[in-house]
Amino acid sequence: MRSIGISDQTFYTPAARRAGFRQKLEAARKLDHLGMNGVEIPRLSQDEADMLLMRSLCGVVKRSTLACQTGFTRESVERAWEAVKGANHPRLIVSVPVSSAQMEYVCHLKPPKMIEMIASRVKEAKALCPDVEFACEDMTRAEKEFALQAVKAALDAGAQRITLCDSAGLSMPEEMAALVKEVKELAGDKATLGVRCGNELGLAAACAVAALQAGADEIKTACGDETGLDAAIVAHILRYRGADLSLESTLDGTRVNRTATELAALLTTVPGKATAFNGHAFPDGSKDMLPAQADGDALAQAVKALGYDLTEEDMAHVQEAMEREVKGRSLNRAELEAIVLSVAQQVPPTYRLSSYLVNTGNAITATAHIVLDKAGQRLSGLCAGDGPIDAAFLAMEQIAGRHYELDDFQIASITQNREAMGEALVRLRHGGRIYAGKGISTDIIGAAIRAYLNALNKIAYEEKMA
C-alpha cells in the first residue's frame, strides 16, 4: 500500500474567507483532528487582523502542517513566514500562475522575468523555512515548455514540493495523468508531487485518482467545496477502492462527513448578519446569552456593551479564554465579564501556564505538579500540600523561588447549571502591598491556579519595572 498525503484548502472557499475570527479558529481545530497532512491558509492581506489570526492558528493546528501562501514579493514571503513560524509544522507555499494569460494579468511579467521571480521567491522562502512548496497555478493551460522550466527553477531554488493546479477545472483524467508523469520524470526524487483538481466538469475526483495512479504523492481537498475536490468524496473512494488502488492515507474517513456538516453550519454565520448581539447587546437587566456561533464582531460588541474598551491584543486573550473554557456553548453576561476580568487588561505575563497535574483523594496526600513557561524556559514545581489547591500554590512558590503570604482566597460559581464556570480570587501580600488575581475555569482547581498566577505576574512585573 502506498501512503498518500491530503492537504486541506477549506480556508480558500468563499464561506471561510467571510467567516469571523472565532469561526476560523474552530474550523481549523476541526480540520486538524481529521488527520489531514496539511491545513493551508491563502495569501495574507496587509491587515494586522490576519497576522493575529495566524498567530492564533499556530496554537490551534498542532498535528497537521500549517501552510501559508506567499505573495510575489520578498516582503510578502517575510510576512508569511512571520505569521506561520510559530506553528509546530510550518510551511511556505510560493503560488505563481504559469499560463500566459494569468502571467500577464496577475503578475504583469514576461516568461523570462517570471522564471527569475519564481527562483527568487522560492530561494527567499527556503532561507526562512525548511519546508517550501511551489504551486503552479493554471498549469493545465500553460505552455508545456515554459511550465517545465518554472518547475525546474523552483526545484533548483530548493522547493521540496511541487503542486500542479488545474485552476480552470477543465482537464480530463488522462490529461492530468500525462502531466503528472512528465513532471515526475523531471523532478525524480527531489520533491513531493501534488495536484489540485478543479471541478468545473465534475471530474475532480476522477482526475485526482488518475494523477495518483500516475505517481502523484499528494492531493488537495476541501470540506464541502463544489468547485474543487471534496474531502468526503476522497474518503469514500479510499474506503471502497483504496485497497484495489493500493492507496491509503491518514484521513479519518469516519469523521469527514460529520466535520463537513459542522463546518458548513459554522462558516455560514457571516459576520455582520443579525445575531443576538447586533443592535442592543446585553440591555440592562437582560439575561441574554452570547450564542455559541457568535463571531468576533459579535463578541467585541458584547464586551463593549459590558463597558470595557479593550485593545486588539486583549480581545485576542478573551477569544482564547472562551475557546479554552466555554467549549462551544452559549455564554451569559456574568460569564463573559468574568473572562474579561481574568484575562484582559493585565500586565505582560512573566510566567505562562504550560500544564498542571493535581492528585487528591481522601486516602492520599494531595500533590501538584505545575509547569510554567518563563521566556521560553520550562520551569517545573512539585509539592505536597494540605489539599489540592494548597499543593498547587506551594508548587508555584517553588518555581518563583520565594514565599508569598496568602492574604485572601475565595472561590465562587458564576452560574448555576451543570456546566457552571467557577471564579477564583487570590490576594497575595508582598512588600507591604496586596496583589489580586482572578481566574476562571469550569475546573475550580484550574481557576485557582490561574488566579494565583495572575497575582504572581503582577508582582513579577512591578519588580521588573522597579
DONU-958130 format. One line per 3 residues: number of its first residue (from 1); for each residue x, y, z of C-alpha. Coordinates in nm, 3 decimals. Layout:
<pts>
NUM) X Y Z ~ ...;
</pts>
This chain:
<pts>
1) 0.000 0.000 0.000 ~ 0.124 0.349 -0.086 ~ 0.051 0.625 0.163;
4) -0.068 0.948 0.001 ~ -0.083 1.296 0.151 ~ -0.403 1.502 0.173;
7) -0.382 1.876 0.232 ~ -0.690 2.082 0.312 ~ -0.783 2.407 0.135;
10) -1.117 2.479 0.305 ~ -0.985 2.824 0.400 ~ -0.973 2.912 0.028;
13) -1.352 2.881 -0.006 ~ -1.570 3.197 -0.012 ~ -1.756 3.093 0.306;
16) -1.430 3.054 0.500 ~ -1.295 3.386 0.372 ~ -1.607 3.564 0.503;
19) -1.604 3.385 0.839 ~ -1.519 3.560 1.166 ~ -1.216 3.515 1.390;
22) -1.371 3.259 1.621 ~ -1.529 3.063 1.335 ~ -1.194 3.026 1.162;
25) -1.022 2.904 1.478 ~ -1.294 2.644 1.538 ~ -1.280 2.535 1.173;
28) -0.902 2.489 1.195 ~ -0.938 2.283 1.512 ~ -1.188 2.050 1.344;
31) -0.969 2.010 1.035 ~ -0.663 1.937 1.248 ~ -0.847 1.646 1.408;
34) -0.937 1.495 1.070 ~ -0.587 1.362 1.013 ~ -0.509 1.599 0.726;
37) -0.140 1.622 0.638 ~ -0.171 1.998 0.596 ~ -0.409 2.288 0.658;
40) -0.348 2.569 0.409 ~ -0.415 2.941 0.451 ~ -0.445 3.174 0.149;
43) -0.226 3.478 0.090 ~ -0.235 3.728 0.379 ~ -0.360 4.084 0.340;
46) -0.181 4.380 0.499 ~ -0.445 4.383 0.774 ~ -0.300 4.319 1.121;
49) -0.609 4.109 1.195 ~ -0.471 3.849 0.952 ~ -0.147 3.829 1.149;
52) -0.337 3.797 1.476 ~ -0.546 3.516 1.326 ~ -0.237 3.333 1.202;
55) -0.066 3.352 1.540 ~ -0.381 3.205 1.695 ~ -0.398 2.931 1.431;
58) -0.039 2.834 1.517 ~ -0.165 2.736 1.862 ~ -0.471 2.552 1.727;
61) -0.323 2.345 1.443 ~ -0.100 2.104 1.634 ~ -0.094 1.779 1.433;
64) -0.112 1.895 1.073 ~ 0.134 2.114 0.887 ~ 0.016 2.478 0.884;
67) 0.093 2.621 0.541 ~ 0.069 2.986 0.438 ~ 0.070 3.115 0.081;
70) 0.318 3.389 -0.002 ~ 0.280 3.673 -0.250 ~ 0.506 3.776 -0.536;
73) 0.744 3.999 -0.339 ~ 1.023 3.945 -0.085 ~ 0.814 4.137 0.171;
76) 0.520 3.901 0.126 ~ 0.746 3.600 0.182 ~ 0.881 3.751 0.503;
79) 0.531 3.841 0.622 ~ 0.403 3.489 0.556 ~ 0.696 3.341 0.750;
82) 0.639 3.581 1.040 ~ 0.279 3.462 1.050 ~ 0.343 3.088 1.036;
85) 0.679 3.040 1.209 ~ 0.517 2.969 1.546 ~ 0.341 2.657 1.417;
88) 0.450 2.308 1.516 ~ 0.498 2.222 1.148 ~ 0.522 2.539 0.932;
91) 0.528 2.552 0.552 ~ 0.551 2.833 0.295 ~ 0.372 2.799 -0.039;
94) 0.505 3.007 -0.328 ~ 0.199 3.011 -0.555 ~ 0.256 3.159 -0.903;
97) 0.049 3.145 -1.226 ~ 0.232 2.983 -1.517 ~ -0.021 3.020 -1.802;
100) 0.036 3.308 -2.043 ~ -0.296 3.478 -1.974 ~ -0.257 3.463 -1.597;
103) 0.106 3.576 -1.602 ~ 0.017 3.889 -1.797 ~ -0.298 3.965 -1.599;
106) -0.180 3.886 -1.243 ~ 0.196 3.945 -1.246 ~ 0.245 4.173 -1.548;
109) 0.567 3.985 -1.631 ~ 0.704 3.814 -1.942 ~ 0.825 3.449 -1.925;
112) 1.198 3.519 -1.861 ~ 1.116 3.758 -1.575 ~ 0.867 3.507 -1.435;
115) 1.137 3.240 -1.415 ~ 1.363 3.484 -1.229 ~ 1.084 3.580 -0.992;
118) 0.995 3.216 -0.918 ~ 1.357 3.129 -0.839 ~ 1.400 3.437 -0.617;
121) 1.079 3.382 -0.415 ~ 1.148 3.012 -0.361 ~ 1.508 3.082 -0.259;
124) 1.394 3.351 -0.011 ~ 1.130 3.120 0.133 ~ 1.381 2.836 0.166;
127) 1.620 3.062 0.359 ~ 1.346 3.113 0.619 ~ 1.154 2.784 0.624;
130) 1.284 2.430 0.568 ~ 0.952 2.319 0.411 ~ 0.877 2.510 0.088;
133) 0.615 2.426 -0.177 ~ 0.587 2.566 -0.528 ~ 0.229 2.573 -0.661;
136) 0.197 2.604 -1.041 ~ -0.134 2.788 -1.078 ~ -0.329 2.724 -1.401;
139) -0.065 2.475 -1.514 ~ -0.303 2.269 -1.727 ~ -0.347 2.568 -1.962;
142) 0.019 2.672 -1.966 ~ 0.268 2.622 -2.248 ~ 0.434 2.295 -2.153;
145) 0.791 2.404 -2.219 ~ 0.760 2.714 -2.000 ~ 0.572 2.529 -1.724;
148) 0.851 2.270 -1.700 ~ 1.110 2.550 -1.690 ~ 0.919 2.703 -1.397;
151) 0.915 2.370 -1.212 ~ 1.288 2.321 -1.270 ~ 1.365 2.675 -1.147;
154) 1.168 2.608 -0.828 ~ 1.342 2.275 -0.772 ~ 1.686 2.428 -0.827;
157) 1.598 2.705 -0.578 ~ 1.516 2.449 -0.308 ~ 1.143 2.367 -0.333;
160) 1.069 2.028 -0.181 ~ 0.709 2.013 -0.300 ~ 0.557 2.082 -0.640;
163) 0.180 2.117 -0.687 ~ 0.020 2.110 -1.031 ~ -0.304 2.308 -1.035;
166) -0.596 2.263 -1.272 ~ -0.728 2.606 -1.177 ~ -0.994 2.615 -1.451;
169) -1.117 2.263 -1.375 ~ -1.129 2.167 -1.744 ~ -0.879 1.880 -1.755;
172) -0.966 1.522 -1.843 ~ -0.825 1.238 -1.627 ~ -0.587 1.115 -1.897;
175) -0.451 1.467 -1.948 ~ -0.382 1.506 -1.576 ~ -0.211 1.167 -1.565;
178) 0.014 1.256 -1.860 ~ 0.113 1.588 -1.697 ~ 0.197 1.417 -1.367;
181) 0.417 1.159 -1.544 ~ 0.608 1.431 -1.728 ~ 0.672 1.640 -1.415;
184) 0.753 1.328 -1.214 ~ 1.021 1.239 -1.467 ~ 1.167 1.590 -1.435;
187) 1.153 1.607 -1.055 ~ 1.254 1.249 -0.980 ~ 1.301 1.202 -0.606;
190) 1.381 1.567 -0.542 ~ 1.029 1.668 -0.446 ~ 0.688 1.552 -0.334;
193) 0.445 1.593 -0.624 ~ 0.088 1.704 -0.557 ~ -0.218 1.801 -0.762;
196) -0.512 2.036 -0.713 ~ -0.805 1.945 -0.935 ~ -1.085 2.186 -1.023;
199) -1.440 2.055 -1.067 ~ -1.585 2.266 -1.348 ~ -1.659 1.947 -1.547;
202) -1.744 1.736 -1.241 ~ -1.424 1.534 -1.293 ~ -1.213 1.648 -0.997;
205) -1.225 1.307 -0.827 ~ -1.151 1.118 -1.149 ~ -0.857 1.349 -1.227;
208) -0.720 1.307 -0.874 ~ -0.735 0.927 -0.896 ~ -0.568 0.935 -1.239;
211) -0.293 1.162 -1.102 ~ -0.231 0.931 -0.806 ~ -0.211 0.628 -1.034;
214) 0.040 0.819 -1.249 ~ 0.266 0.876 -0.945 ~ 0.139 1.187 -0.763;
217) 0.211 1.180 -0.390 ~ -0.049 1.427 -0.260 ~ -0.389 1.575 -0.344;
220) -0.555 1.898 -0.232 ~ -0.910 1.879 -0.095 ~ -1.162 2.096 0.087;
223) -1.466 2.020 0.301 ~ -1.793 2.096 0.125 ~ -1.632 2.262 -0.179;
226) -1.824 2.212 -0.503 ~ -1.561 2.392 -0.713 ~ -1.278 2.158 -0.616;
229) -1.213 1.813 -0.477 ~ -1.436 1.735 -0.178 ~ -1.263 1.558 0.112;
232) -1.573 1.343 0.174 ~ -1.555 1.206 -0.182 ~ -1.187 1.122 -0.138;
235) -1.263 0.940 0.188 ~ -1.543 0.749 0.011 ~ -1.311 0.644 -0.273;
238) -1.037 0.531 -0.035 ~ -1.284 0.339 0.177 ~ -1.429 0.134 -0.109;
241) -1.147 0.123 -0.365 ~ -0.834 0.212 -0.167 ~ -0.719 -0.148 -0.144;
244) -0.771 -0.203 -0.519 ~ -0.573 0.112 -0.594 ~ -0.308 0.024 -0.330;
247) -0.363 0.368 -0.171 ~ -0.408 0.472 0.192 ~ -0.396 0.796 0.390;
250) -0.413 0.931 0.746 ~ -0.751 1.096 0.673 ~ -1.013 0.991 0.929;
253) -1.281 0.877 0.685 ~ -1.536 0.808 0.959 ~ -1.542 1.174 1.066;
256) -1.525 1.354 0.732 ~ -1.898 1.380 0.661 ~ -1.979 1.493 1.016;
259) -1.700 1.750 1.010 ~ -1.814 1.881 0.670 ~ -2.167 1.930 0.808;
262) -2.032 2.106 1.118 ~ -1.810 2.333 0.908 ~ -2.099 2.421 0.676;
265) -2.306 2.533 0.975 ~ -2.011 2.710 1.135 ~ -1.898 2.902 0.829;
268) -2.239 3.012 0.706 ~ -2.279 3.252 1.001 ~ -2.144 3.556 0.821;
271) -2.002 3.847 1.022 ~ -2.238 4.142 1.006 ~ -2.555 3.932 0.985;
274) -2.809 3.952 1.264 ~ -2.704 3.778 1.583 ~ -2.819 3.810 1.941;
277) -2.562 4.086 1.985 ~ -2.640 4.302 1.683 ~ -2.822 4.613 1.793;
280) -2.882 4.618 2.168 ~ -2.635 4.375 2.318 ~ -2.680 4.299 2.689;
283) -2.959 4.553 2.761 ~ -2.991 4.645 3.129 ~ -3.141 4.368 3.335;
286) -3.141 4.117 3.049 ~ -3.026 3.758 3.069 ~ -2.926 3.747 2.701;
289) -2.675 3.484 2.601 ~ -2.378 3.519 2.368 ~ -2.455 3.245 2.112;
292) -2.210 2.960 2.064 ~ -2.179 3.055 1.695 ~ -2.114 3.425 1.765;
295) -1.830 3.564 1.557 ~ -1.550 3.800 1.657 ~ -1.756 4.111 1.574;
298) -2.043 3.996 1.796 ~ -1.801 3.920 2.079 ~ -1.641 4.265 2.051;
301) -1.984 4.427 2.059 ~ -2.088 4.226 2.365 ~ -1.768 4.318 2.551;
304) -1.822 4.684 2.465 ~ -2.181 4.661 2.593 ~ -2.040 4.548 2.928;
307) -1.849 4.877 2.944 ~ -1.500 4.753 2.853 ~ -1.289 4.916 2.579;
310) -1.026 4.652 2.507 ~ -0.721 4.660 2.285 ~ -0.692 4.415 1.996;
313) -0.445 4.207 2.200 ~ -0.681 4.190 2.498 ~ -0.967 4.087 2.268;
316) -0.749 3.804 2.140 ~ -0.691 3.692 2.500 ~ -1.066 3.696 2.566;
319) -1.123 3.494 2.248 ~ -0.860 3.239 2.352 ~ -1.009 3.203 2.701;
322) -1.354 3.146 2.553 ~ -1.218 2.875 2.325 ~ -1.049 2.706 2.622;
325) -1.323 2.730 2.883 ~ -1.661 2.762 2.714 ~ -1.616 2.483 2.457;
328) -1.889 2.572 2.210 ~ -2.182 2.661 2.438 ~ -2.363 2.989 2.486;
331) -2.226 3.240 2.735 ~ -2.420 3.470 2.968 ~ -2.334 3.820 3.084;
334) -2.170 3.716 3.413 ~ -1.952 3.452 3.248 ~ -1.831 3.690 2.977;
337) -1.748 3.958 3.232 ~ -1.555 3.706 3.441 ~ -1.349 3.610 3.136;
340) -1.274 3.975 3.058 ~ -1.166 4.045 3.416 ~ -0.946 3.737 3.433;
343) -0.753 3.766 3.106 ~ -0.781 4.121 2.972 ~ -0.624 4.446 3.085;
346) -0.344 4.258 3.259 ~ 0.029 4.317 3.287 ~ 0.259 4.139 3.038;
349) 0.295 3.784 3.173 ~ 0.633 3.679 3.311 ~ 0.503 3.326 3.369;
352) 0.263 3.134 3.145 ~ 0.085 2.818 3.248 ~ 0.201 2.520 3.041;
355) 0.036 2.236 3.234 ~ -0.079 2.121 3.574 ~ -0.143 1.779 3.725;
358) -0.310 1.754 4.068 ~ -0.367 1.430 4.258 ~ -0.602 1.426 4.554;
361) -0.831 1.196 4.749 ~ -0.935 1.100 5.099 ~ -0.671 0.825 5.120;
364) -0.368 1.008 4.978 ~ -0.178 1.331 5.039 ~ -0.264 1.593 4.779;
367) 0.019 1.667 4.535 ~ 0.052 1.913 4.247 ~ 0.291 1.922 3.953;
370) 0.290 2.265 3.785 ~ 0.484 2.356 3.470 ~ 0.525 2.725 3.385;
373) 0.692 2.889 3.087 ~ 0.925 3.184 3.154 ~ 1.077 3.343 2.842;
376) 1.079 3.008 2.663 ~ 1.222 2.818 2.960 ~ 1.005 2.546 3.114;
379) 1.007 2.559 3.495 ~ 0.861 2.277 3.699 ~ 0.737 2.261 4.060;
382) 0.623 1.951 4.251 ~ 0.482 1.981 4.603 ~ 0.252 1.811 4.852;
385) 0.006 2.019 5.047 ~ -0.293 2.034 5.276 ~ -0.539 1.986 4.991;
388) -0.503 2.019 4.612 ~ -0.511 2.400 4.599 ~ -0.253 2.440 4.876;
391) -0.028 2.192 4.692 ~ -0.068 2.388 4.367 ~ 0.014 2.721 4.533;
394) 0.323 2.572 4.701 ~ 0.440 2.430 4.365 ~ 0.420 2.776 4.208;
397) 0.606 2.928 4.505 ~ 0.874 2.667 4.446 ~ 0.906 2.782 4.084;
400) 0.913 3.152 4.183 ~ 1.173 3.076 4.450 ~ 1.004 3.267 4.732;
403) 0.711 3.253 4.971 ~ 0.416 3.493 4.943 ~ 0.166 3.547 5.221;
406) -0.183 3.445 5.111 ~ -0.398 3.736 5.228 ~ -0.727 3.607 5.085;
409) -0.862 3.324 4.875 ~ -1.219 3.293 4.750 ~ -1.398 3.063 4.509;
412) -1.748 3.105 4.370 ~ -1.973 2.968 4.099 ~ -2.058 3.228 3.836;
415) -2.359 3.034 3.707 ~ -2.586 2.764 3.841 ~ -2.603 2.494 3.572;
418) -2.409 2.167 3.546 ~ -2.151 2.335 3.323 ~ -2.110 2.621 3.571;
421) -1.798 2.827 3.538 ~ -1.603 2.880 3.859 ~ -1.425 3.200 3.957;
424) -1.130 3.219 4.198 ~ -0.985 3.526 4.367 ~ -0.634 3.524 4.515;
427) -0.474 3.811 4.710 ~ -0.101 3.786 4.778 ~ 0.080 4.015 5.020;
430) 0.431 4.119 4.918 ~ 0.642 4.417 5.025 ~ 0.355 4.567 5.221;
433) 0.121 4.562 4.918 ~ -0.170 4.344 4.810 ~ -0.168 4.192 4.461;
436) -0.502 4.047 4.346 ~ -0.553 3.793 4.073 ~ -0.863 3.635 3.922;
439) -0.903 3.311 3.732 ~ -1.197 3.140 3.566 ~ -1.249 2.782 3.455;
442) -1.506 2.506 3.460 ~ -1.237 2.329 3.671 ~ -1.221 2.515 4.006;
445) -0.864 2.397 4.074 ~ -0.764 2.533 3.734 ~ -0.937 2.863 3.819;
448) -0.741 2.886 4.146 ~ -0.410 2.817 3.970 ~ -0.480 3.085 3.708;
451) -0.579 3.336 3.977 ~ -0.256 3.275 4.171 ~ -0.054 3.302 3.850;
454) -0.232 3.629 3.767 ~ -0.128 3.780 4.100 ~ 0.224 3.636 4.071;
457) 0.269 3.802 3.731 ~ 0.169 4.139 3.877 ~ 0.438 4.104 4.146;
460) 0.699 3.998 3.888 ~ 0.607 4.289 3.660 ~ 0.637 4.552 3.935;
463) 0.973 4.410 4.041 ~ 1.093 4.426 3.682 ~ 0.980 4.788 3.647;
466) 1.131 4.897 3.982;
</pts>
